[in-house]
Structures are given as C-alpha cells and as structure tokens.
Amino acid sequence: MVTVTDNRADRLGAELSRMWGKSSEWAAELMSFRLLYIIMALLSDADRRKLDDSLDGQFYDSPRFVTHADDGFLGRLTTLYDDQLTPGDRVFDAMGSWVSHLPATSLGRVVGHGLNEAELKENERLDEYFVQNFNENQSLPLETNSMDAVCCALSVQYLEYPGAVFSEFARVLDDGGVLIVSFSNRMFPTKAVNAWRSASMTERGDLVASYAEAGGLPRTDQIVDRPSSDPFYAVIAKQ
C-alpha cells in the first residue's frame, strides 16, 4: 500500500508569496480567484467528451443490482471507511446505488444520492435519499456544514463538471469533515469522460486530487493498494 500526501495549494500559496514578496493573505486572495477559475474550467469540452452522449437518465433508467468492483476492493473500501468514520457521523453517500459499503459503525444520519431510485430504495443504510443528475445540476439540496463525511465510490469518472460538484461537497462538510473518493480500473467506458479514459491510474489519482483542490479541499492523501484483482485507489481530502 502506498500513501501520498499532497498539499499543493499550500505550497503554491507560499511560492506566490516568495516570488512577488507579497503577504500570505494576498496570496490566499489570489488563490481564491484561481480556484474559482479552476471550478469553472477544470475540464475542457474535449476533456468532458463521452463516447455515449445520450441522456444519463436513459442510461441509468434500469436498475443494476450489481457491485462494480471485486470483493477485495469492496472489503478494503469498508475498512477505509471504518478508519475514517466515527460513531454518530453524518454521512453523504454521493453517486451511490443499492449498497454503500459502510462499516457496521452506528452513524448519525446517512443521506444517499444516485440516478436510479429503485436502487436507492434497496439500500438499507440510507436514512433518506434523492435522485439528481450532477451533470445537469451541481447544487446539492443539503445544508452547509451538515455532513461529517462525503463518500463517492466508483463513480467520479462520470462527472463532467467535477470542480463545481466537489465545491458542493466541501460546502456541506462540517469543520474537520472528510471527503473519501474511491475508484478502480472498472467503468462504463461509454459514459466516462475523456479525461478519465485517456489517463493512467496514477494520473486519475492526481485528477481526483485536482478536483478536490478546485473545490476547496486542498489537503489530500492518496491511497494505492491491491487487495485482490481490482486495484484500489482512494483520495482522502480535507480543508
């Protein structure tokens, strides 16, 4: 297992201060404009391109009661959640399905999200859920600072506007909250964005870290493991 810590936003702010002899506050203000730009233009039109440009709602209309990684990956994901979550935490399971892979820990509130209501209805860990296409509407119907953790498993590759979505993830996280994004080498290739399809696994980890940075979660750890056949990658992001 490999863990990589990435504080690129902090380093960039310090470097800007050094280069121009400005205060750290000035550098932070410049960074805020930079992050706004990244949120709006993180992926180009070419990066967002999909092989199948039909409506997402049509593609996900029929429920798929399957898991999208092998048991080794899913067990490793549950262990990671168990390491990061504490009893009573409020959890938002974004881009989910009929199973959340959460540990047996007693959680305070679990809100689910996905594109198929039938799948979400079968998820026994959810206290509530909503259906929403993040490629059409990136605003979450959740209050600011209302969650202790946001989980996004095996789905980040489908986001066309990841900066805006991750900005919303950061907004709903309470102080000290954590974002956990996991992925493997599996996907629906016709629905994954070109930036993801054309990247190596290492580059995909860096891509997700850049999403987190753009959204306002600059402190990231990357975890790389191979518990079974499917490679396990995760980005853990905090403010």
C-alpha positions as CSV (number, residue, x, y, z in Angstrom):
1,M,0.0,0.0,0.0
2,V,1.2,3.5,-0.9
3,T,0.0,6.7,0.8
4,V,0.9,10.0,-0.8
5,T,0.2,13.4,0.9
6,D,-0.4,16.3,-1.3
7,N,-0.7,19.9,-0.1
8,R,-0.3,21.6,-3.5
9,A,-2.5,24.6,-2.7
10,D,-0.5,25.4,0.5
11,R,2.8,25.1,-1.4
12,L,1.6,27.2,-4.3
13,G,0.4,30.0,-1.9
14,A,3.8,30.0,-0.2
15,E,5.6,30.1,-3.5
16,L,3.5,33.0,-4.8
17,S,4.3,35.0,-1.7
18,R,8.0,34.3,-2.1
19,M,8.1,35.2,-5.8
20,W,6.3,38.5,-5.5
21,G,7.2,39.5,-2.0
22,K,3.5,39.7,-1.0
23,S,1.8,38.7,2.2
24,S,0.3,35.3,2.7
25,E,-3.1,37.0,2.8
26,W,-2.6,38.4,-0.6
27,A,-1.5,35.0,-1.9
28,A,-4.6,33.5,-0.4
29,E,-6.8,36.0,-2.1
30,L,-5.2,35.2,-5.4
31,M,-5.7,31.6,-4.7
32,S,-9.4,32.1,-4.3
33,F,-9.6,33.6,-7.8
34,R,-7.5,30.8,-9.1
35,L,-9.8,28.2,-7.5
36,L,-12.9,29.9,-8.9
37,Y,-11.3,29.7,-12.4
38,I,-10.5,26.0,-11.9
39,I,-14.0,25.2,-10.8
40,M,-15.4,26.8,-13.9
41,A,-12.8,25.5,-16.4
42,L,-11.3,22.4,-14.7
43,L,-12.1,20.2,-17.7
44,S,-12.2,21.4,-21.3
45,D,-15.0,20.5,-23.7
46,A,-12.7,17.8,-25.1
47,D,-12.0,16.5,-21.6
48,R,-15.7,16.2,-20.8
49,R,-16.5,14.4,-24.1
50,K,-18.1,10.9,-23.7
51,L,-18.4,8.1,-26.2
52,D,-22.1,8.0,-25.5
53,D,-23.6,11.5,-25.3
54,S,-27.2,10.3,-24.8
55,L,-29.0,11.5,-21.7
56,D,-27.7,10.0,-18.4
57,G,-31.2,9.4,-17.3
58,Q,-31.8,7.0,-20.1
59,F,-28.6,5.1,-19.5
60,Y,-29.3,4.6,-15.8
61,D,-33.1,4.1,-16.1
62,S,-33.0,0.4,-15.5
63,P,-31.7,-0.7,-12.0
64,R,-28.4,-2.6,-11.8
65,F,-28.3,-4.7,-8.6
66,V,-24.6,-5.5,-9.0
67,T,-21.4,-4.3,-7.5
68,H,-18.8,-2.6,-9.7
69,A,-15.6,-4.0,-8.1
70,D,-14.5,-7.3,-6.7
71,D,-14.8,-8.4,-3.1
72,G,-11.2,-7.5,-2.2
73,F,-11.8,-3.9,-3.3
74,L,-15.1,-3.6,-1.5
75,G,-13.7,-5.0,1.7
76,R,-10.7,-2.6,1.5
77,L,-13.2,0.3,1.0
78,T,-15.2,-0.7,4.0
79,T,-12.0,-0.8,6.1
80,L,-11.1,2.6,4.9
81,Y,-14.5,4.0,5.8
82,D,-14.1,2.3,9.2
83,D,-10.8,4.1,9.7
84,Q,-12.2,7.5,8.8
85,L,-15.7,7.5,10.3
86,T,-16.6,7.7,14.0
87,P,-19.9,6.7,15.6
88,G,-22.6,9.3,15.2
89,D,-21.1,10.8,12.0
90,R,-23.4,12.3,9.4
91,V,-22.6,10.8,6.0
92,F,-23.5,11.8,2.5
93,D,-23.1,8.8,0.0
94,A,-22.8,10.6,-3.3
95,M,-23.4,8.9,-6.7
96,G,-24.3,5.7,-5.0
97,S,-26.6,2.7,-5.5
98,W,-28.2,-0.2,-3.6
99,V,-25.2,-0.8,-1.3
100,S,-23.0,1.8,0.4
101,H,-20.1,-0.4,1.7
102,L,-20.2,1.4,5.0
103,P,-18.9,-0.3,8.2
104,A,-21.2,-1.6,11.0
105,T,-20.5,1.6,12.9
106,S,-23.6,3.3,14.2
107,L,-23.9,6.5,12.2
108,G,-26.0,9.5,13.0
109,R,-27.5,10.1,9.6
110,V,-26.8,8.7,6.1
111,V,-28.1,10.6,3.1
112,G,-27.8,8.8,-0.3
113,H,-27.8,10.1,-3.8
114,G,-27.9,8.4,-7.2
115,L,-29.5,8.3,-10.6
116,N,-31.8,5.3,-10.0
117,E,-34.5,5.4,-7.4
118,A,-35.1,1.7,-7.4
119,E,-31.5,1.0,-6.5
120,L,-31.5,3.7,-3.7
121,K,-34.7,2.2,-2.2
122,E,-33.0,-1.1,-1.7
123,N,-30.0,0.5,0.2
124,E,-30.7,-0.4,3.9
125,R,-28.0,2.0,5.2
126,L,-29.7,5.1,3.9
127,D,-32.0,7.2,6.2
128,E,-33.0,9.3,3.2
129,Y,-32.0,9.8,-0.4
130,F,-32.5,11.9,-3.5
131,V,-32.2,11.4,-7.3
132,Q,-30.2,14.1,-9.2
133,N,-28.0,14.3,-12.3
134,F,-24.8,16.1,-11.3
135,N,-24.0,16.7,-14.9
136,E,-27.1,18.8,-15.2
137,N,-27.4,20.3,-11.7
138,Q,-24.4,20.5,-9.4
139,S,-26.2,22.2,-6.4
140,L,-26.8,19.8,-3.5
141,P,-30.1,20.0,-1.6
142,L,-28.2,19.8,1.7
143,E,-27.4,22.4,4.3
144,T,-24.0,23.9,4.6
145,N,-21.8,22.2,7.2
146,S,-24.4,19.4,7.6
147,M,-22.2,16.4,7.0
148,D,-19.1,14.9,8.7
149,A,-18.1,12.8,5.7
150,V,-18.9,12.7,2.0
151,C,-18.2,9.3,0.2
152,C,-18.1,8.8,-3.5
153,A,-17.3,5.3,-4.6
154,L,-16.6,4.1,-8.2
155,S,-18.4,6.9,-9.9
156,V,-16.2,10.0,-10.0
157,Q,-15.2,9.1,-13.6
158,Y,-18.6,10.2,-14.9
159,L,-18.6,13.8,-13.7
160,E,-18.5,16.4,-16.4
161,Y,-18.2,19.4,-14.0
162,P,-16.2,18.0,-11.1
163,G,-15.0,21.3,-9.8
164,A,-18.5,22.5,-9.2
165,V,-19.6,19.2,-7.6
166,F,-16.5,19.0,-5.3
167,S,-17.1,22.6,-4.3
168,E,-20.6,21.5,-3.1
169,F,-19.0,18.5,-1.3
170,A,-16.8,21.0,0.5
171,R,-19.7,23.3,1.3
172,V,-21.8,20.6,3.0
173,L,-18.9,19.3,5.0
174,D,-18.6,20.5,8.6
175,D,-15.4,21.6,10.1
176,G,-13.0,18.7,10.3
177,G,-15.1,16.8,7.8
178,V,-13.6,14.4,5.2
179,L,-14.2,13.5,1.6
180,I,-13.4,10.0,0.5
181,V,-13.3,9.2,-3.2
182,S,-12.5,5.7,-4.3
183,F,-12.1,4.2,-7.8
184,S,-10.6,1.2,-9.6
185,N,-9.9,0.4,-13.3
186,R,-13.5,-0.5,-14.0
187,M,-16.1,1.8,-15.5
188,F,-18.8,2.2,-18.1
189,P,-16.4,3.4,-20.7
190,T,-19.0,5.0,-22.9
191,K,-20.1,7.2,-20.0
192,A,-16.7,8.1,-18.5
193,V,-15.3,11.5,-19.5
194,N,-12.4,11.5,-22.0
195,A,-10.0,13.0,-19.3
196,W,-10.6,9.8,-17.3
197,R,-10.5,7.3,-20.2
198,S,-7.2,8.7,-21.5
199,A,-5.4,8.8,-18.1
200,S,-3.3,6.2,-16.4
201,M,-4.3,5.1,-12.9
202,T,-1.7,7.3,-11.3
203,E,-3.0,10.2,-13.4
204,R,-6.5,9.5,-12.3
205,G,-5.5,9.8,-8.7
206,D,-3.9,13.2,-9.5
207,L,-7.0,14.2,-11.4
208,V,-9.3,13.5,-8.4
209,A,-6.8,15.4,-6.2
210,S,-7.1,18.4,-8.5
211,Y,-10.9,18.1,-8.3
212,A,-10.7,18.3,-4.5
213,E,-8.3,21.2,-4.6
214,A,-10.5,23.1,-7.0
215,G,-13.5,22.5,-4.7
216,G,-11.7,23.9,-1.7
217,L,-10.3,20.7,-0.1
218,P,-6.5,21.2,-0.8
219,R,-5.2,18.7,1.8
220,T,-5.2,15.3,0.1
221,D,-3.9,11.8,0.8
222,Q,-3.8,9.2,-2.0
223,I,-4.0,5.5,-1.1
224,V,-3.0,2.8,-3.6
225,D,-3.5,-0.8,-2.8
226,R,-4.2,-4.1,-4.5
227,P,-6.2,-6.3,-2.1
228,S,-7.3,-8.6,-4.9
229,S,-7.6,-8.5,-8.7
230,D,-9.0,-5.0,-8.8
231,P,-6.6,-2.2,-7.9
232,F,-7.8,0.0,-5.1
233,Y,-7.3,3.8,-5.3
234,A,-8.7,6.4,-2.9
235,V,-8.3,10.1,-2.4
236,I,-9.0,11.4,1.1
237,A,-9.5,15.2,1.1
238,K,-9.9,17.8,3.9
239,Q,-9.9,21.5,4.2
